[in-house]
Amino acid sequence: MLEEKRKRLAAKGWKSGSAADFLGLSPEEERYVELRLRLSQGVRERRQRRRLTQAELARTLRSSQSRVAKMEAGDPSVSIDLLVRSLLAMGASNRDLAKLIG
């Protein structure tokens, strides 16, 4: 946001901050959310680099296309375990996983 706009809004009583501030997340919760989002983004990027459709990845994982879409969107119903297993199924190494979460 532009600094000028931020000042105008602050003068009218508005506050700006992060999503963590808005949601009242602890530092640990914020890191957990970031981890999930990095893994979700990693699944999407690796799938696209391998030129797989969501349906093709779903078949590999014995899952559904809608589940893969939820994984890539960072849906909270998707476990971290499934995100990691998906990355491994697409050939990610331990080093690749470390880069994603590091």
Buried (B, 14 or more C-beta within 10 A) or exposed (E): EEEEEEEEEEEEEEEEEEEBEEEEBEEEEBEEBEBBEBBBEBBBEBBEEEEBEBEBBBBBBEBEBEBBBBBBEBEEEBEEEBBBEBBEBBEBEEEBBEEBEE
